[in-house]
């Protein structure tokens, strides 16, 4: 301990003799700086990106640019905008309309699948494609829209 004290004292003496001392005004400059300047120097983290949510809505009669889902029970719905949506429904067909994105669904045999879609894509879940001829969609994610593709009526 005594040796550390002597080393520290020697280091202070050397620094003083070499001229490492700052004038008092310079040493206190950061302390006396206005609060606004000090606060401006602090970089705040970027705000998190907010992902808009899309929601189920009624479909217009006739052909539509909206993304359309045909439910097994016949209560079809459309979605618009970008973001993610959990329809939690058993569906027999899906039309992308003008949307780009993907759907995540479960088959009747318990297999989870992801299906990417682009404007104009139409998927009809027949028993030949998916056991039971319907899928349980748990996520529709729309990332963007382009073009003029239409979904059929009915």
C-alpha positions in Angstrom: 0.0 0.0 0.0 2.8 2.4 0.9 4.5 1.6 -2.5 1.2 2.6 -4.3 1.0 5.8 -2.4 4.6 6.7 -3.3 4.0 5.8 -7.0 0.9 8.0 -7.1 2.7 11.0 -5.5 5.6 10.6 -8.0 3.2 10.5 -11.0 1.5 13.8 -9.8 4.9 15.4 -9.3 6.1 14.3 -12.8 2.8 15.6 -14.5 3.2 18.9 -12.8 6.8 19.3 -13.8 6.2 18.4 -17.4 3.4 20.9 -17.7 0.2 18.9 -17.9 -1.6 21.3 -15.7 -4.6 23.1 -17.3 -5.5 26.7 -16.6 -8.5 26.9 -14.2 -10.7 28.5 -16.9 -10.1 25.6 -19.3 -10.6 23.0 -16.6 -13.9 24.4 -15.6 -15.2 25.2 -19.1 -17.2 22.0 -19.4 -18.7 22.5 -15.9 -19.9 26.0 -16.7 -21.3 25.2 -20.1 -25.0 26.0 -20.4 -27.3 23.1 -19.8 -28.8 23.3 -23.3 -25.3 22.8 -24.9 -24.6 19.8 -22.8 -28.1 18.3 -23.4 -27.7 18.9 -27.2 -24.5 16.9 -27.2 -26.3 13.8 -25.9 -27.4 11.6 -28.8 -30.8 10.1 -28.2 -31.6 6.6 -29.6 -33.8 6.5 -32.7 -37.5 6.0 -32.1 -38.6 2.4 -32.9 -40.3 1.9 -36.2 -44.1 1.6 -35.9 -45.6 -1.1 -38.0 -49.2 -0.1 -39.0 -51.8 -2.9 -38.5 -54.2 -3.9 -41.2 -57.7 -5.1 -40.2 -60.5 -7.0 -41.6 -63.2 -5.1 -43.5 -66.1 -5.8 -45.8 -65.4 -6.4 -49.4 -67.0 -4.2 -52.1 -69.3 -5.9 -54.6 -67.6 -6.8 -57.8 -63.9 -6.9 -58.5 -61.6 -5.2 -56.1 -57.9 -4.1 -55.7 -58.1 -5.1 -52.0 -56.6 -8.3 -50.7 -59.5 -10.8 -50.3 -59.9 -14.0 -48.3 -62.7 -16.5 -48.8 -63.7 -18.1 -45.5 -64.9 -21.7 -45.3 -68.2 -20.5 -43.7 -68.9 -18.1 -46.5 -68.2 -14.8 -44.6 -65.5 -13.5 -46.9 -63.5 -10.4 -46.0 -61.0 -8.0 -47.4 -58.0 -6.2 -45.9 -56.2 -3.0 -47.0 -53.0 -1.1 -46.0 -49.7 -2.5 -44.9 -48.7 -4.3 -41.7 -49.7 -7.6 -40.1 -53.1 -9.1 -39.3 -54.2 -12.3 -37.5 -57.5 -13.3 -39.0 -57.7 -16.6 -37.1 -60.0 -18.1 -39.7 -60.4 -21.3 -41.7 -60.2 -20.3 -45.4 -60.6 -21.8 -48.8 -59.1 -19.2 -51.1 -56.8 -16.1 -51.0 -56.4 -13.3 -53.6 -53.5 -10.8 -53.2 -55.1 -8.0 -55.2 -52.4 -5.3 -55.5 -50.5 -6.5 -52.4 -47.0 -8.0 -51.8 -46.4 -10.0 -48.7 -47.0 -13.4 -47.2 -49.5 -15.5 -45.3 -48.8 -18.1 -42.6 -51.3 -20.9 -42.1 -51.8 -24.3 -40.7 -53.2 -27.3 -42.7 -55.8 -29.6 -41.3 -53.0 -32.1 -40.6 -51.1 -29.6 -38.4 -48.4 -28.5 -40.8 -47.4 -24.8 -40.6 -46.7 -23.2 -43.9 -45.7 -19.8 -45.3 -46.8 -18.7 -48.7 -45.4 -15.5 -50.3 -47.7 -13.5 -52.6 -47.5 -10.7 -55.2 -50.1 -8.7 -57.0 -52.4 -10.9 -59.0 -51.7 -14.1 -57.1 -54.8 -16.2 -56.4 -54.6 -19.4 -54.2 -57.5 -21.9 -54.0 -56.9 -24.4 -51.3 -58.3 -27.6 -52.8 -58.1 -31.1 -51.1 -55.5 -32.0 -53.8 -53.3 -29.1 -52.6 -54.1 -29.0 -48.9 -55.7 -31.9 -46.9 -59.3 -31.0 -46.2 -59.4 -28.2 -48.8 -59.1 -25.4 -46.2 -56.3 -23.8 -44.2 -56.2 -21.9 -40.9 -54.6 -18.6 -41.7 -52.9 -17.1 -38.6 -51.0 -14.2 -40.2 -51.4 -12.0 -43.2 -48.5 -9.6 -43.7 -48.7 -7.0 -46.4 -45.5 -5.1 -47.1 -46.4 -3.0 -50.1 -48.8 -2.4 -53.0 -48.3 -2.0 -56.8 -50.0 -2.4 -60.0 -53.7 -2.7 -60.8 -54.5 -6.4 -60.2 -58.1 -7.2 -59.2 -59.6 -10.0 -57.1 -62.7 -11.6 -58.5 -66.2 -11.0 -56.9 -68.0 -13.5 -54.7 
